[in-house]
Every structure is written in structure tokens, then in C-alpha cells.
Amino acid sequence: MEDQVFNAPVFARMIAREVAQMLEQSIGDDVLTLKEAAKFMGFHPVTVAKWAADGTLPGRKIGDSWRFRRSALLDYVTSKKTATAM
């Protein structure tokens, strides 16, 4: 049997995906307003709106209001955390 090397970044991505899936199943995929998304992510609403407007954050502008899928924000946060763990 060959020795296998533990790959921490790969393991971190696997765990992050599992956690995101469990959160999505428990929370649901509801649509958040700008204020709700900012509170959920822990940022000021102006910052979240700027990031959404420049395409950094996944969101959709409907009329004058921003809307965000909770699962898309979770995916974004998860991908950023695992990218910094590499």
C-alpha cells in the first residue's frame, strides 16, 4: 500500500462544500434584500451594494433594489475562504 500525503487545502475545500450544503439545506435558498445580505455577511450595506454593482458579489438589481440568493452568498464566502487557505 502506498503512502498517501494529507493535502490540507483539498480537505478544507471538501469540508467547506459540505458545510455550505448543510447550511443551504437547513436555511433554504431564500432571497435577501440589501440590508439582510449585508447583515448576513457582516458588512455595511453600501459596501455590499458596491461589490454587487461591480460584479464582485453575486446579486441582481431589480428596479432600484438589490436582491441576493442566500446560497449564492454562501458559495461566494466559501470560495473566498478556501482560496485563502491554499
C-alpha positions, 0 to 999 in steps of 0.5 A, a space after each residue: 500500500 502506498 503512502 498517501 500525503 494529507 493535502 490540507 487545502 483539498 480537505 478544507 475545500 471538501 469540508 467547506 462544500 459540505 458545510 455550505 450544503 448543510 447550511 443551504 439545506 437547513 436555511 433554504 435558498 431564500 432571497 435577501 434584500 440589501 440590508 439582510 445580505 449585508 447583515 448576513 455577511 457582516 458588512 455595511 450595506 453600501 459596501 455590499 451594494 458596491 461589490 454587487 454593482 461591480 460584479 464582485 458579489 453575486 446579486 441582481 438589481 431589480 428596479 432600484 433594489 438589490 436582491 441576493 440568493 442566500 446560497 449564492 452568498 454562501 458559495 461566494 464566502 466559501 470560495 473566498 475562504 478556501 482560496 485563502 487557505 491554499 
